[in-house]
Amino acid sequence: MTKSHSATGARGDARNVPTDEASGPRLRPARLRRTAGLRALIRETRLDIDDLIMPVFLTHEPDVAREIPSMPGIRQWSVERAAAHVQTQVERGIRAVIVFGAPAAKDSRGSRSWAADGVSQRAIRAIKERSPDAVVIADTCLCGYTDHGHCGLLAEDGALDHDVTVGALQRIALAQAEAGADVVAPSGMIDGMVLGIRSALDEAGFGEVAIMAYSAKYASVMYGPFRGAVGGTPPRRDRRSHQMDPANAREALKEHALDVAEGADFLMVKPALAYLDIVRQTRDRFPEVPLVAYNVSGEYAMVKAAAQAGWVSEEALALEALTGIKRAGADLIITYHAEAATGWLESR
């Protein structure tokens, strides 16, 4: 007689699985967790050094490697020391960095952000000279350069002027591309920013420069420690007029779709840990677009504080969090733990 096959496949009819009166079916998923080798063999999500993007904070001051009080273990670097630091980390396996500048002076227009001799442009050139294979991503924003602390330029009534801001972002992106940036990353959630930057880059002959759009950036309290890193001026008004309400999910998918249509090469969700549902929905909706999650300064600071209090292992908690972000669907993670995680992953 020919044996029939049920819908359960090779296991046969579930009713015929051998059982033990005391414990039921002799199916033991835990037998595959018994040793470190077995656990590694069946691991579904793998966190790798190639997944990590390292932020680099810059200062106009010479010969500086100054720890940032709000972000223990993270430093603000002068241009040449930043280039040397990046070279060391690239040799350890880091492939990509994102640079944030703090200028000597600020004004209402953020004009130092697009200056050819601005701190970010000088650092991009220095990093590419020392580490030509490194992927250099440039933060394309005004908040660190304006005396009012907003991500864009303001109209007479104090509201953000989107059209004028897009023009300024075009100038910044062109200056960064001319300096050698591989990717520009507009981070202000300004309407029309991707289309404006893509058009300006293409017209100027920088069609190969990619755009990493902060396409779902929430108006989060988790950015506080970052402002100390870039010397940011607290904005006179909050940013909820142009960044997303933390309560919204469907809106994030709309923003992603708009940026893809405008020419974004990467999408981003920021912050990461409180928005893993958004990471997952983005991955499912846009499977063909590289997805970045930003593990932000507040998330980093919480891990550091808990570790310094002796409540948790920093290594274990940081790697668990980063793995969770990857499992949710992120291809790449911007994280302040990148340098430390490189060492942790090497030793495993």
N, C-alpha and C positions, 0 to 999 in steps of 0.2 A: 504494500500500500504506500502511495506517495504521501510524504509528510506535508501537511498544509502549513502555511506561514500566516500568522495573524498580524495585525497592525503594529504589534510590538517589535517586529523585525527579528533580528538574529536571536534575541532573548526568548522568542516564542511567546506563548500565551502566558500572561502574568499569573493566571490561576495555577500554572504548573511550576512556578518558581519554588524550589525547595524551601521549607520553612522549619523553624525551630519553635517548639511549643512555648518556650520561655520568652523568646525575643522576636518572634515573627520571622519574616523573610530574611535569609542570610545575606542581605545586601549591606555592605559595610563601607560607605564612602570614606570613613576615617582611615581605612587601611592605606589610602593614597596620601595621607598626611603624616604617616608614621615617622618618616625620616626627612632630613633636610634635602637629600637628593631627590626623593619622590616629590616633595613639595615644589622644588625648582622645576622638575620635569613637566609638571602639569600646570605651571603658573600661567594664567590667562593674560595678565597685563604686566608688561615689563617696562620699568623706568630705566632710561638710558641717558648717559651724558649728552648725547646728541639731541635730546628732547629739551634741554635747558638753555635759556637765554639769560646772560648775566648783565644786570644793570651796572652802569658806571657813572658815578656822579663827579662832575667836573667843577673846578673853581678857576677863576682867572689868576689867582695868586700863584707865585712861583714856588716850586719845591715843597709841595704840601701833600701829606697823606694823613688826613685828620679824621679821627673816628667821629661818627655822627651820634650824639648822645641819645637821640630817640630811636636809633637803630644799631644796637650794639653789634660790633663785628663788621660793620659797613663803614667805608671811608669815603671822604671827599678828596679827589685827587687833582693835583696840578696836571697840566697837559702832558708833559714829558713823563712824569711818574705814572700817569694813567696808561700811556702807551706801553711802558715797560711792564706794568702789572698785567695788562691784557695779553702781552706776548707770553708771559709766564703761564697764564691760565690757558691760552690756546695750546701751548706745548703740553699741557696736562689733559687736553681733550675738549675744552670748551670751543664750540664752533662759532657762536654768535654772541654779540654784545649789543646793548642799547644804551646810547649816551644821553645824559641830561646835563645841561649847562647852567651855571650860575654866573651872571655877568658882573662886571665891576660897578656898573650903573644901570638904572632902570628909568624908563620914561613911559608916558601914556600910550605910546605906539609900539613899545617893545622893539625898538629899532636895532638893538644889538643882536637880536635873534637871527637876522639875515645878513649881518656884516661879514664880509669875507674874512676879517681877522677876529671874528667872534670866537668865544671859547669852544663852542661845539665844533665849528668848522676847523679850527686849528687842531683839535683833538682827533677829528676824523682823519685828517691828513697824516698826523703823527702815528695813529694806530695802523692805518693802511701801509705806511712806510715800513713799520716794524713787522707787521703781521698781514701780508697781502692776501692771504687766504681766509682771514677772518671775515665773517659776515658782519658788517657794521650797519646797525639800524639807528637812525637818528630820530629823536623825539621832535616832532614838528608841531610846536605849540608856542603860545605867547605867555602863558601864566608865569613862568619863571623870569620873564623879561619886562613885564609891565609893572608900573608902580601901583596899579590898582588890583593886581593879583588875579585878574580874570583870564580865561583861555582865549579871549577875543578882544577886539577893540569896541569901545563903547560909543553910543550915540549921545547927543546932548542931554537927553533925559536920563542917562545912566544905564539904559538897556543895551544888551549886546547887539551890535550891528553885524548881522551875518554876512552881508555882501561885502562890506569893507574888510571884514576879518578874512574871508576867503582870499581876497587879494593879497593880504599880508602873508597868509599861509603859502600862497604860490611863491612869493619871494623867498620865504624860508626854505621851502623844498628845493628851489633852484640853487640856493647857496649851498645846501647840504649835498646835493647831487654833484655840484661842481667840485666840492671838497673830496668827493670819492665815496659817499654813502652808497651802500648797496640797496638799502630799503629806507624809505621815509615813513614815519608813523604819526599821522595826524591824530592827536589825542584829545581834542576839545569837544567832540560831538557837535561840530558846527554843521548846520545844514548846507549841503552842496560842496563840502570840503574835498571829497574824493574826486568828484568830477573836475573841480577847479584845478586841483593839483595834477591830476592825470593829463589834463589838456596842456597845462603849462610845461610839464616835463616833456611831453611828446613834441610840442612845438619847438622846444629848445634843444632837441636832439638827445634827450635822456629817456628814450623809450624803454631802455633796459632796466631802469630803476623801478623797483617794485614799491607798492603801497601796502602797508600794514595798517588797516583801518581799525581804530578803536570804535567799532561799530555798535557795541552794546556796553557802554560805560555808564555805570550807575552812580547817582549822586549819593555816595556812600560816606560814612564817617570813618571808614577804614584807611583813608588817605592821609590822616593827620601826621604820622611820623615822616612821611615823604617831604612835607613842606620844610621841615628842618634840614633835610638833605640838600635841597636846592635853594635854600634861603628864600622860599616863596613868601610873598606878601599875602596875608589873609585877605580874601576878596571882600570888597565892601558890601556886595550882595552875594547870597549863596548861588550855587550853580544849578539849581533845580530847574531853571528856565531852559537849559540846553542839555543837561545830563538826565539820565533816566530815573524814574521813580522806582525805588526798590520793590515796590509791590507789583510791578508789571512784568509779564512774560511775553505775551503776544506782541507787544510793542517792539521787543528785542528782535523778533523774527522779521518784522517790517523794516526795522533799521538795517538789519543784515541784507535784506533783499535790495534795498535802495543802494547800499554801498557796492554790492556785487554788480548791479546794473551800471553804476558809475565807473567801475573799473578797479575795484579793490582786488588785490592779489591774495591777501590774508584777511580773515575776520578775527575779531577779538571779543572776549567776554572779560569784563573787569568790574569788581573783584572776582575771585575764583571760588573760594570755599563756601560762601553763602549763596552762590549762584550756580551750583553744579547742575541743577535742573535746567538752567539756561544753556550751559555747555552741552548737555545731552540733547536738548531740543535743537540746538544749532547744528550739531553733528548730524542728526537725523534729517534735518531739512536741507542742509547744504553739504552733502557728503563729498563733493568734488573740490571744495575749497579748503586749503590749509587753515586750521583753527588754532588760535593762540588763546591761552588763559593767563591772566595776570594775577599771580599770587602776591598781593599787594603788601605795602609796608605795615599796615595794621595787623594783618594776618601773621607776618613775620615777627612783629614785636610781641604778639601774644605768645607765640611759641618760645621766644627768647625769655620772656618774663617768667613763664611757667617753669622753664628749664633752670633758670637762675635761682628760682625759689626751691628747687629740688623736688618739684612735684612730678616731673616727667623727664624722660630721656629726650634731649633735643634731637638727636639723630633719628631715633625711632619715630618720634612724632612728625618730624619734618618729612621723612621719607614716606610715612603712611599718608600724610596729606598730599604730597606730590603724586604718589601712586593713585590716590583717589581722584585727583584732577585728571590724570591720564586715563583712568578707567572710565570716567564720565564722557570722554570723547576728545579731549584736547590732543592735538599733535605736538604742540610746543608750549612750554611754560616759561614765562618771565618770572624769575624768582630771586629773591635776595639770598636764598640758600644755595644758589648755583655753585659758588666756589666750594663751600663745605660739602655739598652733596657730591661733587666730583670726587673728593677724597673718600667719602663713605662708599660710593658705588665702586670705586677702584678696589677697595679692600674686601668686597664681597665675592 
